[in-house]
C-alpha cells in the first residue's frame, strides 16, 4: 500500500523509497538545516526490544515484521509519542536554556537582551549592573557554547574579554 506524502510543489520522492532510505534522508536534512531532536521509528522499537531481550525471560527475535510494526503504530502510546517528547523538552526548559546560553535572554531574569554576548556577558543591563565581577568570572564563558568555562590568560578571558580574576596571593613563612 503506497503512502501519500504531501510535499511542497516541485519536490518528489522516489516511488520505492524504503524505510532505511527515508530515515537517512531525514537525517541528512536535519544535519543540513541544523535541526535537532529524536527520531522515533521501527529502529528505536527494535533497539528497545534488543535491550529487553537480555532479560531472563528471553523475548523473541527483536526484528519487527510489518504486521507487528503496524500494531505498534496503531497504539495510543505511539500516536502520542511526539507530543510526549515535546512536553519533556518544554518541562526541562531545554530551548530556554539554549536561548540563555546563546546570550539572547538574560541568564538571571530571562529578559530578552540584544547585542553580542561579549558586550553584556549574558545578562540584561539591570542584572549586569547589579552583578559582582567575581560571580561573572565563575559563570560559563558567554562567547563559547554557554556551558564551557572561561579561557583565562594573564589579564582577560581570551574568548569574551572579561577581566581575569585577581591572582591569589599566598603567604610564605619566612625562614628563621
VENHUWO-V20074 format. One record per run of one state. SS is the DSSP state (~ for helix, > for strand, _ for the rest). FROM is the first residue (numbers start at 1). TO is the last residue. If there is no record, write none. Layout:
ss=SS from=FROM to=TO
ss=SS from=FROM to=TO
//
This chain:
ss=_ from=1 to=18
ss=~ from=19 to=33
ss=_ from=34 to=41
ss=~ from=42 to=53
ss=_ from=54 to=65
ss=~ from=66 to=73
ss=_ from=74 to=75
ss=~ from=76 to=79
ss=_ from=80 to=80
ss=~ from=81 to=91
ss=_ from=92 to=93
ss=~ from=94 to=101
ss=_ from=102 to=104
ss=> from=105 to=105
ss=_ from=106 to=111
ss=> from=112 to=112
ss=_ from=113 to=116
ss=~ from=117 to=120
ss=_ from=121 to=124
ss=~ from=125 to=130
ss=_ from=131 to=132
ss=~ from=133 to=138
ss=_ from=139 to=151
ss=> from=152 to=152
ss=_ from=153 to=155
ss=> from=156 to=157
ss=_ from=158 to=162
ss=> from=163 to=163
ss=_ from=164 to=176
//
